[in-house]
Amino acid sequence: MKKPSLIVSPSPHVHSGWSVARLHYETILALVPTILAGIYFFGFLVLKPIVFAVIGCVLAEVLWQKAIKRPVTIDDGSAILTGVLLGLLLPPTVPWWIPFVGAIVGILVPRHFFGGVGQNAFSTVLVGWAVVYVSYKSILANYPMPHPAFGMVPGGYVEYPPLEVLKWDGTEVIIDIPLKDLILGNVPGTAGTTSVIAVFIGGLYLVARGIIQWQVPACFIGSAFLFELVFWLINPTKYASPVFHIFTGWMFLGAFFLATEKGTTPLKPLPLALYGVGCGILTMVIRNWGIYMDGVPFAILLMNAVAPLLDRIRIKPIGRVENLA
């Protein structure tokens, strides 16, 4: 009689019931408030970079997987999500080929050249964005002024994004920007980086559904706030208030949607918290002393590289082994 064998498969051994496609499509659903806010403030033109970025992502994924004779997986929603996020980061006035090129680079270089979904070490969205930003910076600097569809007076306190105003004109100019405009998105910028409240609603949905862990956004935003608070208290004429920094630029989109991309973050609670703290501090370092307007995308890319090292952190168990011999 053959002896029965016990076969143990690799972890995880318990399935949550969530599929990869469901995670991606629910994340897209969480971006709907941000898209609607973009349409409200900048018009339907904000859909142009989103549409062409999605087309570029899907086309690149299909052609690559067919070329290497692997199953086509566009139905899992990962390429669509990448395109939507990339499109939200680009001004609606950019030529159609810029989101298209950024999408192709983002899908192929950090993702499929490394094995596909979940194998990417760096954010697919941010790699695609960084390539077109560095290559066509002057084109991407054409930010539209807000023109609310109804119910609000267009914000006319600044003619370009608040962080750019801070970078070139100093703290005395940004004082006049109402906090309400920063939170609602009534300022120049891109659809994904202006309306803080819209992004926050989507981010809370992701946390409530368990799609992302709370440690990354909480530690990201909290560490950025505390870091800037120290310098603002030392010299408020040189450094902007932490409240201003929290409610401007990429902060909330980066904390909830970009820094939490699967495959680029640590897996355990403590490494996740340290990852978020690193993102927040690096963001403020780049904003305060770097040459770029916003430090969020570059901070996340730098922390992507550190994520595998953070996962090696092990908490020493409490107790000891007794010698019973």
N, C-alpha and C positions, 0 to 999 in steps of 0.2 A: 504494500500500500504506500502510495506516494505521500511523503510528509508535507502537510500544508505549509505554505510560505506566507509570510506577512510582508506586504509591499506598502511602503510609506511614500507617498508622493511629496514633491516639494511644497513648502508653504506658499500661500495660506491654505489651511485645511477647512476653513469655514467661509462660505461665499456669502457676501452681503446681499446679494440679489440685484445689485446694480451692474449694469453693463457699461462698457466704455462709451457706447453711443449715447446712452442715457445721460451720463455725466456731461458730455460735450453739448448735447442739445439743451439740457437744463441751464448750462452756463450761458448759452446763446440767449435763452429766455431771460436770464438775469440781466442781460445787456439791453433789453428792450426799453426800459426807462431812460437809459443814456441815449439811445438812438432817438427816441421821441423828444427828449430835451434838446438834442442837437437840431432836429427839424424845427422845433418851436423857435429857437434863437437864431438859426442860420438858414432856415429854409430847406427844401427838399434836395438842394445841391449837395448836402452832406452824404447823401446816399451814393453819389458817384464814386468816391474812392472806396467805399465799402463794396459796391458791386464789382468793380474791376479787381479789387484785391481778392475777393472770393473766387472770381473766375480764374485768376492767376493761380491761386492755391489749388483749386480742384483740378485744373488742367495739368499743372505740374505733377501732382500726385498720380493722376491717371497715367500720363505718359511715362513717368519713371517706373511705376510698378509694372506696366506692360513691357517696357524695355528690358527689365531684369527678370521678366516672367514670374512675377509674384502676384498673388490675388489682389485685385483692386479693392481698396477699403474706404472709398470716399463716403460710403453710407454710415461710417461711424461718427461723422460730423466734425472730426478734428481739423480737416482742411477748411471747412466752412467757418469754424470758430476762429481759426488763425486769421482768415481773411477779414472777418468782421472786426476783430480787435485792431488789426493793422489799419483798416480803413478809418476807424475812429481816431487814430493817432495822426492822421494826415489832414491838412487843410482842404476844404471842399473845392478850392480853386485850382488845385494841382492838375496838371495834364493826366490823362487816363493811364498813360504808360508808366508813371511813377509807382502807383500802387500795384500795378501789374508786375513790374520788375521786382519790387520789394517782396511781393508774395512768392514769386518763383524762387528767389534767393532764400527766403525764410523757410519754405517747405523743403527744399532740396539740401541746402548746406548743413544746417544744424540738426535736421530730423532724418531724412532718408539716407544721407551719406553716412549716418551713424547707426542705421538699422531700422528706423521707422518710429512709430508712435511709442512714447515711453522710453526710448533709447537716447533721446537728445539730452545732451549735457547743458545746453544753453537754450534760452527762450527762443522759440521759433519766430514769434512776433517781433521781439526786440532785435534779433539779428537782421531780419528783413528791413526793419525800420532804420537801424543804424547804417546799413549800407546805402540806402537812398538818402538819408539825412547827411551823411558825410560827403556823398557824391554830388548832391543837388541842394545844398544848404540854402542858397539864395532863392531857389524856387519855393522851397518849403517854408520860407520866412514870410510868405504873403498870407497873413492871418486875416480873416474877415471880421468886420465889426458886427456885434449882435443886433438883430432886428426882431424882437419878439413879435410873434404872430398876433397876439392880442393881450390885453390886460396889464402890460408893463411898458414903461418908458425905456427906450434903448439906453443901455449904459454908455455914457460918453465921457467918462472920467479919464480914460486912457485910450490911446490909439493902437496899442499893441499889447500882447499878453502881460499881465501884472508882473510876472517874474522877470521879464525882459525890461520892464520899466524900472524895477528894483536894481537890476544889473547895471543899467546905463545911467539912470537918473537919480538913484539914491532913495533913501527911506522917506525923505520929506514929501515926495510925490505920491507914494502909495497910500499915505495916510488918508487921502481924500476918497479912496475907493470904498464904498459902503460894503460892510461885511455881508449884507443881504445879497448883493450882486455877486460876490465871490461864491457864496453857497449855492445860489440858484443857477449861476452860469451866465449872468448878464455882462460878460466881459469878452474881449477878443480871444481867439484861440481855436482849438479843434473841438469837435463834438465830444470826444472822449476825455478831454482834460479841462473842461470848464464847469459843468454842472456837478458839483460835489454831492448834492442831495440825491440826484438820480443815480450816480454810481454807488452811493452808500446804500440805497434801497436794494439795488441788485446784489451788493456785497453781503448784506444781511440775509438775503434769500439763500445765498450760497452757504453761509455759515449755518443757518437754520436747517438746511437740507443735508448738512454733513458733507457737502461736496468739497469744501476747503476747511482746514483747521483754523480756529480762531487765533492761535498763537502768532501766526505770521502777520496778519493785518494789525492786531493789537500791539505787538512789539515793534513793528515797523513804524506806525504812526506815533506811538508813545515815546519811543527812543528819539525820533526826530524832534518831537515837541520838547522833551527835556534837554536835549543837546543844544537846541537853539535858545532855549530859555536862559541858559547859563550866559551865553554871549550877549543876549539882548539885555540882561540885567547889568552886565558889565559896561556895555556901550550901546545904548538904544539909538544913538544917532547914526551908527555905522551898520548895525544889524537890525533886520526887520523882526517884528514880534513873532513868536512861535505860532500864534493864532493865524497870522497872515500866511505863514509857510504851510501850515496844515491844510488850509482851504484854498490853496492855489496849485495850479499845474497838475502834474501827474500823480500827486500823492495818493489819493484814494484809489484811482484806477490801478496804480502800481501795487498798492498794498493788497487789494482784494482780487485782482484779475491777472496781473502780470507776474508778480512774485510768487504766485501759488500754482504756476503751471506744473502739471504732473511730470515727473521725471527730472525736474531741475531743482527740487527742494528736498531737504532731509525728510526722514520718515518718522522720527520719534519726537515727543513733546519738547524736551530740552534743546535738542539741535534745531528744532523749528523756531523756538523762541530766540536762540542765538542768531539764527539766520535772519529773522525779522529785525533784531537789534542792529545787526551789521548793515542791513539795507537802509535803515533809518539814519544811522550815523553817517554812512558814506554819502547818502543823499545830501545831508546838510553840509558836509565837507565840500562837496562839489559845488553846491549852490553858493556857498559863502566865498570860496577861494578858487574855484575852477573857472574855466573859460566858457563852459556851456551854461545855457540858461537854466536848465533843469537837470538835477543830478539823478533823478529816479531811474531812468533806463540804464544808465551806466553803472549805478550802484547795484541794480539787480543782476546785470550781466557779470559783474565782479563776484557777487555772492553766489551765483550759479557755479562758478569755478571752485568755491570753497565748500559747497554743500556736501560732496562726498567725504571730506575730511571731518565735517561736523557730525556726520553719521557714525563715525568711529568712536565718538564719546560714549563711554560706558559708566554708568553710576555704580559705584562699589556697593554690593549688597550688604545689608546690615546683618551682623552676627558672625559666627565663626564655626568651623568644623571641629568637633571634639574628637580626640583620639580615644576610641573605645577599646583599644587593645590592652 
